[in-house]
């Protein structure tokens, strides 16, 4: 039987017609069969189907490689997206873990009082500022001293290695540094990718004395002579400082500390004057 069969069909057995011979009556299947037949007919009649032109054949090979590369790129993009989502998910878990350990949320991720205060702040490090508020750092400082101290958190200028803050600010700056170290330690323990040196470098007290002098009534020319920082950088820092003080006043008000809120507002009144807050330097 096999020999007779192979004699009748030496290459391969004929395909059965799915509709006429296999009696498949499903309309969707019939439509798919007609579509396949149409595509096969178009492919057989295409100009490139029977071409022997080496240039055209080479172009077809290159196009096929291009399609393979495009598919490989799509696969890699999917892998990258998946990896990014995993990293972001892990980072989110680490941040939530740090917030719980610092007391900003409960174990069920419900925001606590410290969390509500942090939500009011965005101009500088909200965790550090919240810790300083709850540590009572600003309670014993005057509005002028508060403004000067906070300038270390909103300036982008690097502090020279030989810079030494005045004695009045040594203790407050030590409290700020210790708070930053503690926050960084908790974040690192929570698997966040932070480095203590980089976090501490964000505290730059190079304009503390100049800001304090400005808050106590000094002229702009006088504070410019106190620091090598450019005038434009000083003005930019002062305006960020005003925004930060306003946010801190709102944060203190949110927890019911109206006296501290007023102290921050008084700090705004001390620095918001003259050329630093002029609408235009040409007026």
Number of C-alpha atoms within 10 A of each C-alpha: 6 7 9 9 11 12 10 11 11 10 8 9 10 7 7 9 11 13 13 9 9 9 9 12 11 9 9 8 13 14 10 11 15 11 12 12 11 12 12 12 11 12 12 12 11 11 9 13 11 9 10 9 9 9 9 12 14 11 11 13 12 12 12 12 12 12 12 12 12 12 12 12 12 12 12 12 12 12 12 12 12 12 12 12 12 12 12 12 12 14 16 13 15 19 16 19 21 23 24 20 17 18 14 22 20 16 13 7 12 10 17 15 14 20 20 16 26 21 15 19 22 14 16 19 16 17 22 19 23 24 20 17 18 12 13 11 17 18 14 9 14 14 26 23 23 25 28 26 24 24 28 24 22 24 24 16 18 14 17 10 6 6 9 12 14 10 8 9 17 11 12 18 19 11 14 22 17 13 19 22 18 15 21 23 16 16 22 16 15 19 15 19 11 13 13 14 10 10 15 15 11 19 23 21 24 22 27 23 20 21 27 22 20 24 23 14 12 13 13 17 9 12 20 15 11 13 15 10 15 10 16 10 12 23 16 15 22 24 17 18 27 24 18 25 25 19 23 28 25 22 24 21 16 15 13 11 13 15 13 21 22 17 23 27 19 19 24 24 14 18 25 17 13 9 14 20 15 12 8 8 8 6 6
